[in-house]
Amino acid sequence: MTEESNRPFNNFITEIIDADLAAGRYDRVHTRFPPEPNGYLHIGHAMSVNLNYGIAQQYGGKFNLRFDDTNPVKEEQEYIDAIIRDVRWLGADWEDRLCYASDYFEQLYEWAVQLIRQGDAYVDDLSPDEIREYRGSFTEPGRNSPYRDRSVEENLDLFARMRAGEYPDGSRVLRAKIDMSSPNMNLRDPILYRILHEEHPRTGDAWCIYPMYDWAHGQSDSIEGITHSLCTLEFEDHRPLYNWFIEKLGIYHPRQVEFAPLIPTYTIVSKRRLIRLVREGYVDGWDDPRMPTISGMRRRGYPPEAIRNFVLLSGVSRSQGRVEFEMLEHAIRDYLNEHAPRVMAVLDPLKIVIENYPEDQVEYFDVPVYPQDEARTETRALPFSREIYIERDDFMEDPPRKFFRLAPGREVRLLGAYYVTCTGVIKDEDTGEIRELRCTYDPASQGGATPDGRKVKGTLHWVSARHAHEAEVRLYDRLFKVENPYEFPEGGDFTDNVNADSLTIIHGAKVEPGLAEAAPGERFQFMRQGYFNVDPVLSTPDHLVFNRIVSLRDTWAKISNQ
C-alpha cells in the first residue's frame, strides 16, 4: 500500500462520529454497504465501499455487506455474485456479516402489522395511477385516499390476505399513515408493501408481497446494530421517513449521515443507463474495460489501491459536483509508477536489420525490472539479435529539427543494448511504404557508453524479432465524448454522447518474450507507451491480449533519463 492509501479518513463524517462517541450516543462504530442487487457496482459505489469500510477500520469497528434485495422483478443472482466479488476485490472484509434484507422479511412483516395495530398504516385499493394523482406535487398538497380511514381490524384482515396471495398484482398496497400535505413528498403516505407474485432469488415463492426499499432499509440497519448509516445526498429527504418508522416502532436508532456522491467527468453512474449500454450493444458487457463498473475497471487493470487513493484525493463533502476524470487517472498512474514492472512492447512494428551483427548470434542483456526504484535490483534477461523491431513512428525519413529519434544517417541508443545508425531504407515498390530499415551497430557501445565518450539524444525501446511474441493490444479512450454525458439536446439521448472511437484494437504488436508467461490481470508499464495489463477474459497462452490501463503523461522525458 502507498503512503496515500494508508492515510485515514478525516472529514465531516468522522467529526460527527467523534462527537457521537464523546457524547456517549454510541460506544462503537458499525457501518455497512447496502447495494440493491439490480445491476453491477460502479465507481460511485467504490467510494461508498471505501468510505464505509475505511471508517469502520479506522475506529476498530465492524462492517457489514448487506443486500437490500426487496424487488425480485429486477434482482438477479448474477448481480449478487458480481457485487460480492467486487466488494471483496476493493479490499473490504465483512467477516461473517454477509446480510440480506430478505433475511428480515418476517420481522419486517411483523413490524408492518404493529403499525397497523397502532393506526399508523392502512391497506389502500387505489390503482398505481390513482396513488400518483392523489399524492399531489411539489407545489400542491396531496389528498387522503378514500381507504385511509379503514378500521384496524379490516386493515389487519386485508394485509393477511395480501400475504396469503388472494389478490392480483397491483390491486392493493399497504401504506404508512403520515401526512398527505407534508412538503416532503416522501412523507405523503408512502407505500410499505406491494403485491408481486414473483419468485425471489433467495426466498423463492415464499412471499407474494414485498417490502419497498424505504420500508426495509432503515429497519435493516436497526436490526444489524448499525451505528452510522452513510448514504449519498439523494437519501437526505428520505431521512425523516426512516426516523418516523423507527420512532413509531420504538426500536434501536442508527444515525444517517449523507455525503455527496463521487461522479467523475465523462462518466455515467445511472444503473438504468448502464443497463442500456449493455443491452443495446454500446459495450461488450458489464465488465467491458470502458465501463465505469468495478468489474470493468478491474478487467482494465485499475488497482484497487489506486481507487481508494482516488477517493481520498477527491475528499468527502456535502457539496454536489463532478470530479475531474484526470484525478482518477492521476491516482492510477501514481500507484502504477511505483509498482508496475517495466517491459518492452512495440505496438506498430518496423523491422531493423543490423547488417554488421552476426546472423546467428544472440546476446542477453540484463535490464532493470523496476528502474524507477533504486532500492529494487531485480533484472530480466532480454535477448538481442540481428533483426529487431522498433516503433514505426520512431523513424522519420525527413525529420523535423527537434526529432531526436532514428533517421537516415542518425545514431540512436537501443535501450539496454547498443548504439545503432540507420544506413538504408527499404520500401514497398508498389505503395512506397517503408518495409524495413538497415542499420549498423557499434559493438563498443553496449550499456550506453563508448570509448570516445560520444552521446546521443534518442533512446528507443525494441524487441528481438526472433524472440518476440505477437499480441493484440486494446487502447481505450473515454466512453463518452463530453464532460457531462447526461446533457444532450432536446429530443436526443445520452447515447448520442457515446464516443465511437473509445476502443482501438491493434493486431500484430510485438512484445518481449517474458510476457508470454504473464498471468491474467498482471500489470506492466510498456516503456514509452503507457500502463497495460493482461486481459483476464480474452487473453490465452496462444493469443496474448493487453489492455491499456492509462497512458503516460510525459513518455519521452521518462525514457530519456533511463
C-alpha positions as CSV (number, residue, x, y, z in Angstrom):
1,M,0.0,0.0,0.0
2,T,1.2,3.5,-0.8
3,E,1.5,6.1,1.9
4,E,-1.6,7.8,0.5
5,S,-3.7,4.7,0.7
6,N,-2.8,4.3,4.4
7,R,-4.0,7.8,5.2
8,P,-7.1,7.8,7.5
9,F,-10.3,9.5,6.5
10,N,-10.7,12.9,8.1
11,N,-13.9,14.7,7.1
12,F,-17.2,16.0,8.4
13,I,-18.4,12.4,8.9
14,T,-15.5,11.5,11.2
15,E,-16.2,14.7,13.1
16,I,-19.8,13.6,13.6
17,I,-18.6,10.1,14.7
18,D,-16.1,11.6,17.1
19,A,-18.8,13.8,18.6
20,D,-21.2,10.8,18.9
21,L,-18.6,8.7,20.7
22,A,-17.6,11.6,23.0
23,A,-21.3,12.2,23.9
24,G,-21.9,8.5,24.6
25,R,-24.6,8.2,21.9
26,Y,-22.7,5.1,20.7
27,D,-19.9,3.2,22.3
28,R,-18.7,1.6,19.0
29,V,-18.7,2.2,15.2
30,H,-20.6,-0.2,12.9
31,T,-21.1,0.6,9.2
32,R,-22.5,-1.2,6.2
33,F,-22.6,-1.1,2.4
34,P,-26.2,-1.9,1.3
35,P,-26.4,-2.3,-2.5
36,E,-29.6,-3.3,-4.3
37,P,-28.7,-6.4,-6.5
38,N,-30.3,-4.9,-9.7
39,G,-27.0,-4.2,-11.6
40,Y,-23.3,-4.1,-11.3
41,L,-21.4,-1.8,-8.9
42,H,-19.8,1.3,-10.4
43,I,-17.2,3.9,-9.4
44,G,-19.7,5.7,-7.2
45,H,-20.2,2.6,-5.2
46,A,-16.5,2.3,-4.9
47,M,-16.5,5.5,-2.8
48,S,-19.2,4.1,-0.6
49,V,-17.4,0.8,0.0
50,N,-14.1,2.5,0.7
51,L,-15.7,5.1,3.0
52,N,-17.9,2.7,5.0
53,Y,-15.2,0.0,5.3
54,G,-12.4,2.5,5.8
55,I,-14.2,4.3,8.6
56,A,-15.0,1.0,10.3
57,Q,-11.4,0.0,10.2
58,Q,-10.2,3.4,11.4
59,Y,-12.3,3.2,14.5
60,G,-11.7,-0.5,15.2
61,G,-15.4,-1.2,14.4
62,K,-17.4,-3.6,12.2
63,F,-18.6,-3.5,8.6
64,N,-21.5,-5.4,7.0
65,L,-22.2,-6.2,3.4
66,R,-26.0,-6.2,3.1
67,F,-28.1,-6.7,0.0
68,D,-31.3,-4.7,0.1
69,D,-33.0,-7.4,-2.1
70,T,-36.6,-6.2,-1.9
71,N,-37.5,-6.2,-5.6
72,P,-37.5,-9.7,-7.3
73,V,-38.5,-8.2,-10.6
74,K,-35.1,-6.5,-11.1
75,E,-32.8,-8.6,-9.0
76,E,-30.7,-11.5,-10.2
77,Q,-28.2,-13.9,-8.6
78,E,-25.7,-12.8,-11.2
79,Y,-25.7,-9.3,-9.7
80,I,-25.4,-10.7,-6.2
81,D,-22.4,-12.8,-7.1
82,A,-20.8,-9.9,-9.0
83,I,-21.2,-7.5,-6.1
84,I,-19.7,-9.9,-3.6
85,R,-16.7,-10.3,-6.0
86,D,-16.3,-6.6,-6.5
87,V,-16.6,-5.6,-2.8
88,R,-14.0,-8.2,-1.9
89,W,-11.7,-7.0,-4.7
90,L,-11.9,-3.5,-3.4
91,G,-10.4,-4.8,-0.2
92,A,-13.4,-4.7,2.2
93,D,-13.8,-7.6,4.7
94,W,-17.3,-8.2,6.2
95,E,-16.0,-11.3,8.0
96,D,-19.2,-13.4,8.8
97,R,-21.6,-10.4,8.3
98,L,-23.0,-11.1,4.8
99,C,-26.6,-10.0,5.2
100,Y,-29.7,-9.7,3.2
101,A,-32.9,-7.7,3.8
102,S,-34.7,-10.8,2.7
103,D,-33.4,-12.4,5.9
104,Y,-35.6,-9.9,7.8
105,F,-38.8,-10.3,5.8
106,E,-40.7,-12.0,8.6
107,Q,-39.6,-9.3,11.1
108,L,-40.5,-6.5,8.7
109,Y,-43.9,-8.1,8.2
110,E,-44.5,-8.2,12.0
111,W,-43.4,-4.6,12.3
112,A,-45.9,-3.6,9.5
113,V,-48.6,-5.4,11.5
114,Q,-47.5,-3.3,14.5
115,L,-48.0,-0.1,12.6
116,I,-51.5,-1.2,11.5
117,R,-52.4,-2.0,15.1
118,Q,-51.2,1.4,16.1
119,G,-53.3,3.1,13.4
120,D,-50.2,4.1,11.5
121,A,-50.7,2.0,8.4
122,Y,-53.6,1.0,6.1
123,V,-54.4,-1.1,3.1
124,D,-55.2,1.0,0.0
125,D,-57.1,-0.1,-3.0
126,L,-56.2,2.8,-5.2
127,S,-54.6,1.9,-8.5
128,P,-50.9,3.0,-9.1
129,D,-52.1,5.8,-11.3
130,E,-54.6,7.0,-8.7
131,I,-52.0,6.9,-6.0
132,R,-49.8,9.2,-8.1
133,E,-52.7,11.5,-8.7
134,Y,-53.7,11.7,-5.0
135,R,-50.1,12.3,-4.0
136,G,-50.1,15.8,-5.3
137,S,-46.9,17.7,-6.5
138,F,-44.1,19.8,-5.1
139,T,-46.5,22.8,-5.4
140,E,-49.8,21.2,-4.4
141,P,-50.5,19.1,-1.3
142,G,-51.8,15.5,-1.7
143,R,-55.3,14.2,-0.9
144,N,-56.2,11.5,1.5
145,S,-57.1,8.1,0.0
146,P,-60.8,7.2,0.4
147,Y,-59.5,4.0,2.1
148,R,-57.3,5.8,4.6
149,D,-59.8,5.5,7.5
150,R,-60.4,1.8,7.3
151,S,-60.6,0.2,10.7
152,V,-57.6,-1.6,12.3
153,E,-59.5,-4.9,12.1
154,E,-60.2,-4.5,8.4
155,N,-56.6,-3.5,7.6
156,L,-55.2,-6.5,9.5
157,D,-57.5,-8.8,7.7
158,L,-56.7,-7.4,4.2
159,F,-53.0,-7.4,4.9
160,A,-53.0,-11.0,6.0
161,R,-55.0,-11.9,2.9
162,M,-52.5,-10.0,0.7
163,R,-49.7,-12.2,2.2
164,A,-51.8,-15.3,1.6
165,G,-51.9,-14.5,-2.1
166,E,-55.6,-13.8,-2.5
167,Y,-55.2,-10.7,-4.6
168,P,-53.6,-10.0,-8.0
169,D,-50.5,-7.8,-8.6
170,G,-51.2,-4.1,-8.2
171,S,-54.6,-4.5,-6.7
172,R,-53.7,-3.4,-3.2
173,V,-50.8,-1.9,-1.2
174,L,-50.0,-1.2,2.4
175,R,-49.3,2.5,3.1
176,A,-48.0,4.3,6.1
177,K,-50.4,6.9,7.5
178,I,-48.3,10.1,7.9
179,D,-49.2,13.4,6.3
180,M,-50.6,13.9,2.7
181,S,-49.9,17.7,3.0
182,S,-46.3,17.4,4.0
183,P,-43.8,19.4,1.9
184,N,-41.6,16.3,1.9
185,M,-43.1,14.1,-0.7
186,N,-41.6,11.0,1.0
187,L,-43.9,11.5,3.9
188,R,-47.2,11.5,1.9
189,D,-48.3,8.1,3.0
190,P,-45.5,6.1,1.4
191,I,-46.1,2.6,0.2
192,L,-44.7,-0.1,2.5
193,Y,-45.7,-3.3,0.7
194,R,-46.9,-4.2,-2.8
195,I,-48.2,-7.4,-4.2
196,L,-45.8,-9.2,-6.6
197,H,-46.3,-12.8,-7.5
198,E,-42.6,-13.2,-8.4
199,E,-40.0,-15.7,-7.3
200,H,-37.3,-14.2,-5.2
201,P,-33.6,-15.2,-5.8
202,R,-33.3,-16.3,-2.1
203,T,-36.8,-16.8,-0.7
204,G,-38.3,-18.5,-3.8
205,D,-42.1,-18.3,-3.8
206,A,-42.4,-18.0,0.0
207,W,-43.7,-14.4,-0.4
208,C,-46.1,-12.7,-2.8
209,I,-45.9,-9.3,-1.0
210,Y,-42.5,-7.5,-0.9
211,P,-41.4,-4.5,1.2
212,M,-40.5,-1.3,-0.5
213,Y,-36.9,-0.2,-0.3
214,D,-37.7,2.7,2.0
215,W,-39.5,0.4,4.5
216,A,-36.8,-2.2,4.6
217,H,-33.7,-0.1,4.5
218,G,-33.7,1.7,7.9
219,Q,-35.2,-1.2,9.8
220,S,-32.5,-3.5,8.4
221,D,-29.9,-1.0,9.7
222,S,-31.6,-1.2,13.1
223,I,-31.7,-5.0,13.1
224,E,-28.0,-5.2,12.4
225,G,-27.0,-2.6,15.0
226,I,-25.5,-0.2,12.5
227,T,-24.4,3.0,14.3
228,H,-23.8,5.3,11.3
229,S,-25.7,4.8,8.1
230,L,-23.7,6.6,5.5
231,C,-25.7,7.5,2.4
232,T,-25.4,9.7,-0.6
233,L,-27.3,13.0,-0.7
234,E,-30.2,11.6,-2.7
235,F,-31.4,9.9,0.6
236,E,-31.4,13.2,2.6
237,D,-35.1,13.7,2.0
238,H,-35.7,10.1,3.0
239,R,-34.2,10.5,6.4
240,P,-37.3,12.0,8.1
241,L,-39.2,8.9,6.8
242,Y,-36.7,6.5,8.2
243,N,-36.7,8.3,11.5
244,W,-40.5,8.2,11.6
245,F,-40.6,4.4,11.1
246,I,-38.0,3.8,13.8
247,E,-39.6,6.1,16.3
248,K,-43.1,4.6,15.7
249,L,-41.7,1.1,16.1
250,G,-39.7,2.1,19.2
251,I,-36.6,0.2,18.0
252,Y,-32.8,0.9,18.0
253,H,-32.0,4.1,16.1
254,P,-28.9,4.3,13.8
255,R,-27.8,7.7,12.7
256,Q,-28.0,8.5,9.0
257,V,-25.3,10.9,7.5
258,E,-25.4,11.9,3.9
259,F,-22.4,12.8,1.6
260,A,-22.0,13.9,-2.0
261,P,-21.7,11.1,-4.5
262,L,-18.5,10.6,-6.4
263,I,-19.1,11.1,-10.2
264,P,-16.1,11.6,-12.5
265,T,-16.5,13.7,-15.6
266,Y,-17.1,11.8,-18.9
267,T,-18.9,9.2,-16.8
268,I,-22.4,7.9,-16.2
269,V,-23.3,6.0,-13.0
270,S,-27.0,5.6,-13.5
271,K,-27.8,1.8,-13.4
272,R,-30.7,2.3,-15.7
273,R,-28.4,3.9,-18.3
274,L,-25.6,1.4,-17.8
275,I,-28.0,-1.4,-18.4
276,R,-29.0,0.3,-21.7
277,L,-25.3,0.5,-22.7
278,V,-25.0,-3.3,-22.2
279,R,-28.3,-4.3,-23.7
280,E,-28.1,-2.1,-26.7
281,G,-24.6,-3.2,-27.6
282,Y,-22.6,0.0,-27.0
283,V,-20.2,-2.0,-24.8
284,D,-19.4,-5.7,-24.6
285,G,-21.0,-6.4,-21.2
286,W,-20.8,-5.1,-17.7
287,D,-17.1,-5.9,-17.5
288,D,-16.2,-4.0,-20.7
289,P,-13.0,-2.1,-19.7
290,R,-14.6,1.1,-20.9
291,M,-17.4,0.8,-18.4
292,P,-17.3,2.7,-15.0
293,T,-18.3,-0.5,-13.3
294,I,-16.0,-2.1,-10.7
295,S,-15.8,-5.2,-12.8
296,G,-14.9,-3.2,-15.9
297,M,-12.2,-1.3,-14.0
298,R,-10.8,-4.5,-12.6
299,R,-10.6,-6.1,-16.0
300,R,-9.0,-3.0,-17.5
301,G,-6.3,-3.2,-14.8
302,Y,-7.2,-0.4,-12.3
303,P,-5.5,-1.3,-9.0
304,P,-8.0,-1.3,-6.0
305,E,-5.4,0.7,-4.0
306,A,-5.5,3.4,-6.7
307,I,-9.2,3.6,-6.5
308,R,-9.0,4.1,-2.7
309,N,-6.4,6.8,-3.3
310,F,-8.8,8.5,-5.7
311,V,-11.5,8.5,-3.1
312,L,-9.1,10.1,-0.6
313,L,-7.9,12.7,-3.1
314,S,-11.5,13.6,-4.1
315,G,-12.5,14.1,-0.5
316,V,-15.8,13.6,1.2
317,S,-18.2,16.5,1.4
318,R,-21.8,17.6,1.2
319,S,-21.3,19.6,-1.9
320,Q,-22.7,18.1,-5.1
321,G,-20.4,18.2,-8.1
322,R,-18.3,16.2,-10.5
323,V,-14.7,15.2,-10.0
324,E,-12.2,15.6,-12.9
325,F,-11.6,12.3,-14.6
326,E,-7.9,13.3,-14.7
327,M,-7.8,12.9,-11.0
328,L,-8.7,9.2,-11.3
329,E,-6.0,8.8,-14.0
330,H,-3.5,10.6,-11.7
331,A,-4.2,8.2,-8.9
332,I,-3.8,5.2,-11.2
333,R,-0.5,6.5,-12.7
334,D,0.8,7.4,-9.3
335,Y,0.3,3.9,-8.0
336,L,1.4,2.0,-11.1
337,N,4.5,4.2,-11.5
338,E,5.7,2.8,-8.1
339,H,4.5,-0.8,-8.5
340,A,4.4,-1.8,-12.2
341,P,7.4,-3.6,-13.7
342,R,8.8,-2.2,-16.9
343,V,8.8,-4.2,-20.1
344,M,9.2,-3.5,-23.8
345,A,6.5,-3.8,-26.4
346,V,6.3,-2.5,-29.9
347,L,2.7,-1.7,-31.0
348,D,3.4,-0.7,-34.6
349,P,6.4,-2.7,-35.6
350,L,9.1,-1.6,-38.1
351,K,11.9,-4.1,-38.6
352,I,15.5,-3.2,-38.4
353,V,18.2,-5.5,-39.9
354,I,21.6,-4.8,-38.2
355,E,23.9,-5.7,-41.1
356,N,27.2,-5.9,-39.3
357,Y,25.7,-8.0,-36.4
358,P,26.5,-11.8,-36.8
359,E,23.4,-13.6,-38.3
360,D,23.3,-16.5,-35.8
361,Q,24.4,-14.6,-32.7
362,V,22.0,-14.0,-29.7
363,E,23.1,-11.9,-26.7
364,Y,21.2,-11.5,-23.4
365,F,21.2,-8.2,-21.7
366,D,20.2,-7.7,-18.0
367,V,17.7,-4.9,-17.9
368,P,16.2,-3.5,-14.7
369,V,12.6,-4.5,-13.9
370,Y,12.0,-1.5,-11.7
371,P,14.3,1.2,-12.9
372,Q,12.1,3.8,-11.1
373,D,13.1,2.4,-7.7
374,E,16.8,2.4,-6.9
375,A,16.2,0.1,-3.9
376,R,15.0,-2.7,-6.2
377,T,17.7,-4.6,-8.0
378,E,15.6,-7.2,-9.9
379,T,16.6,-7.6,-13.6
380,R,15.3,-9.6,-16.5
381,A,17.4,-11.0,-19.4
382,L,16.4,-9.7,-22.8
383,P,17.5,-11.4,-26.0
384,F,19.2,-9.3,-28.7
385,S,19.7,-10.5,-32.3
386,R,20.4,-9.2,-35.8
387,E,16.8,-8.4,-36.5
388,I,14.8,-6.3,-34.1
389,Y,11.5,-4.3,-34.1
390,I,11.1,-0.6,-33.2
391,E,8.0,1.6,-33.3
392,R,7.2,2.9,-36.8
393,D,6.9,6.4,-35.5
394,D,10.4,6.3,-34.0
395,F,11.7,6.7,-37.6
396,M,11.3,9.6,-40.0
397,E,12.9,9.7,-43.4
398,D,12.9,13.5,-43.4
399,P,12.7,14.5,-39.7
400,P,12.0,18.0,-38.4
401,R,14.6,19.9,-36.4
402,K,13.7,18.6,-32.9
403,F,13.1,15.0,-33.9
404,F,15.8,13.1,-32.0
405,R,14.9,9.5,-32.9
406,L,16.0,7.5,-35.8
407,A,16.6,8.9,-39.3
408,P,18.9,8.2,-42.2
409,G,22.5,8.6,-41.1
410,R,21.5,9.2,-37.5
411,E,22.7,7.3,-34.5
412,V,20.4,6.4,-31.5
413,R,20.6,4.2,-28.5
414,L,18.7,1.0,-28.1
415,L,17.6,0.8,-24.5
416,G,19.9,-1.5,-22.6
417,A,21.7,-2.6,-25.8
418,Y,23.8,-0.8,-28.4
419,Y,24.1,2.4,-30.4
420,V,22.8,1.9,-34.0
421,T,23.0,4.1,-37.1
422,C,20.5,4.0,-39.9
423,T,22.2,3.2,-43.2
424,G,19.3,2.4,-45.5
425,V,15.6,2.4,-46.1
426,I,13.7,-0.4,-47.9
427,K,10.3,0.4,-49.3
428,D,7.5,-1.4,-50.9
429,E,7.8,-0.9,-54.7
430,D,4.1,-0.6,-55.2
431,T,3.0,1.5,-52.2
432,G,6.1,3.3,-51.2
433,E,5.6,2.2,-47.6
434,I,8.7,1.6,-45.6
435,R,9.1,-2.1,-45.0
436,E,12.4,-2.2,-43.1
437,L,15.5,-0.3,-42.1
438,R,19.1,-1.3,-42.5
439,C,21.5,-0.2,-39.7
440,T,24.9,-0.8,-38.3
441,Y,25.8,-1.1,-34.6
442,D,28.8,-0.1,-32.6
443,P,30.0,-3.2,-30.6
444,A,31.8,-0.9,-28.2
445,S,28.6,1.0,-27.2
446,Q,26.9,-1.8,-25.1
447,G,25.4,-0.3,-22.0
448,G,25.3,3.2,-23.4
449,A,29.0,4.1,-23.0
450,T,31.5,4.4,-25.8
451,P,35.3,4.7,-25.7
452,D,35.2,8.2,-27.4
453,G,32.5,9.4,-24.9
454,R,30.0,10.4,-27.5
455,K,26.4,10.8,-26.6
456,V,23.1,10.5,-28.5
457,K,19.8,12.3,-27.8
458,G,17.5,9.5,-28.8
459,T,16.8,6.3,-26.9
460,L,14.4,3.7,-28.3
461,H,12.7,0.6,-27.0
462,W,12.8,-2.5,-29.1
463,V,12.2,-6.3,-29.1
464,S,14.2,-9.0,-30.8
465,A,12.3,-10.2,-33.9
466,R,13.4,-13.8,-33.4
467,H,12.1,-13.9,-29.8
468,A,9.2,-11.6,-29.8
469,H,5.6,-12.8,-29.2
470,E,2.8,-11.4,-31.2
471,A,0.0,-9.8,-29.2
472,E,-3.3,-7.9,-29.6
473,V,-3.4,-4.6,-27.8
474,R,-6.5,-2.7,-26.9
475,L,-6.3,1.1,-26.5
476,Y,-9.2,2.6,-24.6
477,D,-10.4,6.2,-24.6
478,R,-13.3,7.7,-22.6
479,L,-16.6,6.1,-23.3
480,F,-18.3,9.5,-23.6
481,K,-17.0,12.4,-25.6
482,V,-18.4,15.2,-23.3
483,E,-17.7,16.0,-19.7
484,N,-21.4,15.6,-18.7
485,P,-23.0,12.8,-20.7
486,Y,-26.3,13.5,-19.0
487,E,-26.6,16.7,-21.0
488,F,-27.9,16.4,-24.6
489,P,-30.1,18.4,-26.9
490,E,-33.9,18.2,-26.6
491,G,-35.2,15.2,-28.4
492,G,-31.8,13.5,-28.1
493,D,-30.5,10.8,-25.8
494,F,-27.5,10.2,-23.6
495,T,-26.2,7.6,-26.1
496,D,-25.7,10.4,-28.6
497,N,-22.7,11.3,-26.4
498,V,-21.1,7.9,-26.7
499,N,-17.5,8.1,-28.1
500,A,-17.4,6.0,-31.3
501,D,-13.6,5.9,-31.0
502,S,-13.4,4.7,-27.4
503,L,-11.7,1.4,-28.4
504,T,-8.9,0.9,-30.9
505,I,-7.7,-2.7,-31.4
506,I,-4.1,-3.2,-32.6
507,H,-3.2,-6.6,-34.1
508,G,0.3,-7.7,-34.7
509,A,2.0,-5.9,-31.8
510,K,5.4,-7.4,-30.7
511,V,6.2,-7.9,-27.0
512,E,9.3,-9.2,-25.2
513,P,9.3,-13.0,-24.7
514,G,8.8,-13.0,-20.9
515,L,5.3,-11.5,-21.4
516,A,4.1,-14.9,-22.8
517,E,4.2,-16.2,-19.2
518,A,2.3,-13.2,-17.7
519,A,-0.7,-14.1,-15.5
520,P,-4.2,-12.8,-16.3
521,G,-4.6,-9.3,-14.9
522,E,-0.9,-8.8,-14.4
523,R,0.1,-5.1,-14.9
524,F,3.1,-3.6,-16.6
525,Q,4.5,-0.4,-17.9
526,F,5.2,-0.7,-21.6
527,M,8.2,1.6,-22.0
528,R,7.2,4.9,-23.5
529,Q,3.6,3.6,-24.2
530,G,1.7,3.5,-21.0
531,Y,0.5,1.0,-18.4
532,F,-1.1,-2.2,-19.6
533,N,-2.5,-5.4,-18.1
534,V,-3.1,-8.9,-19.5
535,D,-6.8,-9.1,-20.3
536,P,-8.2,-11.7,-17.9
537,V,-11.1,-12.6,-20.2
538,L,-9.7,-12.6,-23.8
539,S,-6.0,-13.4,-23.3
540,T,-4.8,-17.0,-23.7
541,P,-1.3,-18.5,-24.0
542,D,-1.8,-18.8,-27.7
543,H,-3.4,-15.3,-28.1
544,L,-2.0,-12.6,-25.9
545,V,-4.3,-9.6,-25.3
546,F,-3.3,-6.5,-23.4
547,N,-5.5,-3.6,-22.2
548,R,-4.1,-0.1,-21.9
549,I,-4.9,0.9,-18.3
550,V,-3.8,4.5,-18.7
551,S,-1.3,6.4,-20.9
552,L,1.9,8.1,-19.7
553,R,2.0,11.8,-19.0
554,D,5.4,12.6,-20.4
555,T,6.7,9.5,-22.1
556,W,9.8,10.8,-23.8
557,A,11.1,12.6,-20.7
558,K,10.8,9.4,-18.7
559,I,12.6,7.1,-21.1
560,S,15.4,9.5,-22.0
561,N,16.6,9.6,-18.3
562,Q,16.9,5.8,-18.1
